[in-house]
Amino acid sequence: DIDASRLTLELLETQEFEADSQEGAIEALSRLGVKLAIDDLGSGYNSLKRLAELPFDTIKVDQSLTLNLRRSPMLSFSLVSTLLKLGRDLGRQVIIEGAQDTDTVQAVFALGATLAQGFALARPMPAAQFQAWCAARRDVADACGVSGPLGALALHWALAHGGAAHVGVAQDGPVARWLRDCGATAEVLGWHEQLHLDPASWSHDQPFVAWLLRELRARP
């Protein structure tokens, strides 16, 4: 007795379907009003082809991309941001898998994600506990500031790729607050402030990025 539109079926990107069976099943689900999600996008090879052929409502980005954020942050930022933009362009809902800790949640939300899945948000639970969890949980937006170098680096990357909208937010922004809280040196604080005061200086942000990368690698 649940409305069909409230049900989403996840299909793994690596699952194969015979064309005739697939078409008939999709048509039947469409008539019911059931929604479809492509799971683990980024783990297989035919992602774009399947997105073009099947009427998916939701894209779930594979956790292998988020688990690689610390090992290769700049490349991972670009991949996650690109998939988020692809989802927006296609009119699809995008869920980032692998949000296992607060730093990862902060990073993917800084890159533009609005939905994520992982232990940092909730672990699997019995249905009887779900209503209590919903009533007690914090708004995720409240937790998406910056409390570590990964979130700071992701937000800096996002701002650097977003034009000049960041100018003037140095003193009160989340990165600036984290820098002060973590005891960053006057030199580092000066780099960050200069970046926000002078738009032209963003093409020379290597010292600040290098410092953030060193801080990231120095932490477990």
N, C-alpha and C positions, 0 to 999 in steps of 0.2 A: 504493500500500500504506500510506497514511496514514489513520488513523481519521477519519471524517467530522467528528466533534465538534471536531477540531483546526483545521478550515477555517472561516474567517469570510469571507463575501462582503459587500463594502461596496456599498450602494446610495446614490447621490447623492440628496439631498432633492429636487432639481429634476427628477429623472427621472420621466417619466410612464409609466404602464402601463395597458393595457386590463384591465378588471376580470376578464374570464374568463381571459385569459392569466396575469394576476398570481396569481389563486387557484390555478390548476393548477401554476404554477411553485413557489409557496410550499409547496403540499402535497407536491410531489415532493422539494423540498429538506428539508422536515421529516421525511419518511420516511427520508431518507439520514442525518439527524442533523446536517446542516450548519447553522451559526449565521449570523445576519444582523446587519449593522451599518448604521445610517442615518448617512450621511456628511454633513458640512457642515451640521449642524443650526444654524439661525439665518440661513442664506443665502437661504431661500425663504419661501413663504407658507403651505404646507399641512402644516407640521411636525406639529402636534398631531393632525391628522386621520390622517396616515400612521402616527404612533406608535400610535394607537388601533386602526387597521385591520390593521397588519402585526405579526407576532410578532418584533420586533427584540430581539436579545440585548444589543446595544451601541449607545450613542449617542455620536457623535463631534461635539463642539461646534466649529463653524466658527471658523477662525483669525481671521476679521475681528473677533471679539469680543476676543481676546487682543491683537491688533495695535493695538487701540484703548485698551488699558489706560493708556498714558501720556497720551494726548490727553484722555480723559474717564474718569479712574480710578474715581470714586465710582459712576457709572452702570454702568460695566463690571463692577465688583465685584458689584453687585446682580444683574446679568444672569447672570454666571457662577455665582454662588452659587445663584440660583433654578433654573438648569438642572441643577446638581448635585443639588439637593434633589428636583427632578422625577425625575431618574434613580433616586435612592434610593427614592422613593415608588413608582415603577413596577417596582422590582426589576431595573433595567437597569444594566449596566456603563457608566460614562461616561469618555470619553477627551477631554482638552482639547487641541485642535490649536493650532499656532502657538507652541509653547514654544521660541522661537528664541534665548533668552539666559537666563543664570542668574537675573536679576531677575524675568523672567516666570515661570520655574519656581517660584521662591520665592513669588511672589504667588499663583499658582493653587493651590499646595499649602496656603498659608495659608488660602485660601478653602474648603478641604476636598477638593480633588481628590486622587485617589490614583494616577491614570494620566494621562500626557501624551505628546504626540508633537511632535517638533521638533528642530532642529539642535542645541539645547543638550544634548540627550540622546544623539542619534546622527544621522548623515547616512546616506542610502541607501548600501548597501555590497554587494559581491559576496557570494554565499552562503559562499564559502570563508573570508571574513574574519569571519563572524558568530560562530563558536564562540570565536575568540580575543577578540573584543570582549566577549562575555558573561563570559569568564573574567577580563578586566582591568577591567571597568567598576566604578565606585564605586556603592555603594548610593545611590540617589537621595535617600533620607531623610537621609543624611549631609550632602547639599549644600543642604538646605532650611532653612537658618537665615535670617538677615537680613544682607545685605551691601550694601544700598542703600535709597534712600527708597521705591521701589515696593514692595519686600517688607515694609518697615516699615509703610507705609500700609495695605497689604492685611491684615497681621496685626492692626493696630490696628482696622481696620474690622470684621474678623471677630470680634474680642473684644468690640467695642462692640455687636455684634448677637447676642452669645451669652449675655446675662444677666450674672450676677455671678461667674462661674467664674474670671474673670481676676484678681480681687482678691488682692493679696499676692505677685504674681510680678514686681513692678517691678525689684527689684535683680538678679535672676538671669535674667530673660527675654531672648530674642534681640533685642528692640527696644532694651532698656536697654543691652545690650552693644554694639550697633551705634552707639547714640547716644554712648557713651563713646569708641568707636574713631574715630568721625568728628569728634570734637572739638566736640560740641554745647555750647552755652553753659550756664552754671549755670541760667539762666532756663528753657531748654527742658527740661533734666533735671528741674527742679522741677515743670514742668507734667506731665511723664510720671509722675513719682513720685506726685504728688497724685492723678492719675487712678486709680492702682491702690490707693491708701490709702483713698480715699473713693468708694464706689460712686455716690453721688449726683452727683459731679462729672462723670460721663461725659456728662451732658446739656449740659455746658459745655466740651466739648473743642475748640471752634473755634480757639483760638490754636495748639494743638498740631497740629491737622490742617492749618491754614493754613501753618504752618512746614514740615511735610512736603511739602505741595504746592509750595511755593516751591523746596525742595531738589530735588524731582522735575523741575520745569520748568527748573532751572538746569543739569541734566545732559543730555548727548546721549542 
